[in-house]
Amino acid sequence: MHTKNKVLADEIYAAMREANNNGITIHYQEASPLPAVYGGPNGLSISYIGDWDKKWLIS
């Protein structure tokens, strides 16, 4: 899941952690221009879109 609203992402992540009673791995991160997270068959990823440095991407 991707969102531009970090506050909303924080709320969703907190609710998911609270409800997670199946041992599912939840990855939470600021999305880069090239986000790639695979948590396996028991994984879930949530990312929020933040600011990123184009110079870093090119280097």
C-alpha positions, 0 to 999 in steps of 0.5 A: 500500500502506498500513500502520500499522507504519512499521518494516515500511514502511521495510523494504518500501521498502528492498527495493523500491528495491533490486529496482527495476531497471525505473526505476519511480518509488516514492513513500514518504510518511506517509499523511495522512487524505486520501492521494492519490498517482498516479505514472503508469503506471510509479509505485508508492506506499507509505504508512505511517499516522502521527499527524495533527493534526485542527486542521490538517485543519479549517483 
